[in-house]
Structures are given as structure tokens and as C-alpha cells.
Amino acid sequence: MAKLILTHEVTGLGTSGDIVEVKNGYARNYLLPRGFALTWSKGGEKQVELIKAARAAHEHASIEAAQAQAAALSAKPVKLTVKAGETGRLFGTVKTDDVAKAVAAAGLGNIDKRKIELPTHIKSVGTFKANVRLYEDVTAVVTLNVVAGK
């Protein structure tokens, strides 16, 4: 088992600043290469404090503000224009960064792309759902209308 300090929120594991124990392969092959975690050390307690302070600065001021944004995100569908072929198949896939930019362009606020979860790879035009974690217990479901552009 490897003891790690999370630098980003990982679904099902914890939030940034948490100290977790995971299997060696999961740490070595997934968390560490992607920059989601750092190896734990005795001097790492200072890092934990810095990470938690940075997370507090980026989070919503209160749970009420997060719930208000979740209601706004769930109420209005977001239009996402992407390059597509004649049959409606996309040139590539829709990424979380694309969703974050579309939400900001729709006037629904800025969302960190790491807080967006796409349940499937979006490779065609149509209507899809995306989950957005706004606060520890506040999640919004955003409806994405993927349409073909130029």
C-alpha cells in the first residue's frame, strides 16, 4: 500500500489535501503520472496545509452559493458547437475543457474543468448529460446539446 497526498479531487477517493492509502499499482500507474497525488512524507504536512488553503480559495464561499449555481446549471441546457462530418460524427471527442468553456459562454459561471465528469465519450451530435461537482455534497447535472458547426 502506498500513502499519498491528493493534489486534486479524485472521485471515490477524496479531495485535494487528503492523505490516502491506495494500492501501489494505482498510485504508480494512475495517480502519480497524472499529477493527482504526491508521495507522502513527514514534511508533507506543510504541503497539506498549502493545498487545503488553495482549495478553500477556489471553492464556493458557501453551500448556498453552490446550490444556486447547481440549480442554474440544471435548469438551462448548454449548446456546444463542434466540428462534425456529414453523418453527425465528430472530429474528435468533446472534452471537459470544451464543456467548461460552453458553460461560461452561456453565462452560467466559471467551472473548473476537473470538476466535470462526462459519463461517456461524446463522439456524435445529440443531447448528453454531464455531472458537475460544485461542492462536497452538491452535484449538478448539465444537459449538453452538441450541434455540428463549421
N, C-alpha and C positions, 0 to 999 in steps of 0.2 A: 504494500500500500504506500502511496506517495502523499505527502502532506503538502498542500498548495495554498496560495493566497489568490483568490479570484480578483482579476482586474476588471472584468466585465460581468454583466448578468448572464448566467447560463441557465436556461430553462430546466427545471427539475433538479438543480444542484444548489444554486444560491445566487446572491447578488454580489456586486463588487465590494471587496473588503472582507468577505467571509473567508474563514480558514476551513478548508475541507480536506477530507481524506478520500482519495479515489484510487482505483487500480492503476498500476504502473503503466500499462499499455494505453489506457485512456488519457493519462497525463502526458505521456511521451508522444503519442500519435495525434492527439486532437487538441487538448487544451494549451499546451506549451507552444507548439508551432504556430497556432492562430493568434497567440498573444492574449488568450482569455485568462491566463493564470501565470503566476510566478512561483518558483520553488520556495517553500517556507524555510526561514532561518530564524535564529534567535534575534537578530537585528531587524527582522521583518515587521516587528510590532510598530515601528515608526512608519513603515510603508502602509500598514493597515490604516493607521490614523489619517495619513495623507489621502489615501484612496477614499475613505469614508467622507472626508471633508469635501473632496471634489465631487463625489456623488451627491452630497447634500446640496451643493451649489447648482447642480444640473437638474435636480428633481423639482417637481411642483412644490409650491410653497405650502400647500395643504391638500388633504384628500378631497376637499370640496372642489378645489380648482381642477383636480384630475377628473373627478366625476362629471363636472360641467363640460370639460373637453371631450370626455368619452361619450356623453350624450350628443354633442355636436357632431362627432365623427360618425356615430351610428345612425344619425338621422338623415344625413345627406350623402348620396353616392358620389364617388370621386371619379372623374373622367381622366383616363390615362391614354394619351395618343402615342402610338409606337409604330415603327416601320413594319409593314406586313406585306406578304405576297398576295397574288390574286385569289388564292383559296382561303385566305384569312390566317395562314400560318405566319408566325412572327419570325423576323430575322434575329434570332437570339431568344433570350427569355427576359421576363420582367424581373428586375432586381429590387431589393428593399430600398435602395437609394432612389430608384425611379418612383416608388410609391411615396416616399417621404417628400420628394420634390412636387409630386402631383397634389399631395395634401396641402402643402404650403401654397401652391398656386391657386388652390380652391379657396384659400382664405380660412383654413381650419386650424392654423397654428403650425409651429415647427415641431417636428417629431424626430427624435434620434433614430437613424436607420437600424440601429442594433436592437431597438425595442419592437420592431416589426417582424412578425412571423408569417411567412407565406406557407400554407399547408401543402400546396403542390407547386410544381414548376409551371409557370404560366407561359405557354408556348403558342397560344392562339387567341384570336379576338373573342370577346364574350364577357360575361359577368362572373366575377370571382369574389371571394371573401378573404380578408387578411385580418389577423389578430394584432392588436397594438397594446403592449403593456405600458400603461401610463404611470402606475404607482404599484406598490407591492400587491394590493388586492383589487386594483382597478384595471380592467381589461376592456377594450372597445373592439367591436367588430366593424371593420370598414368594408363597404361594398365598392368594388373596383369595376368600372365599366371600361374595358380595354377595347379601344377602337383603332382601326387602321389609319395611319397618317401617311405623309409623303415620304 
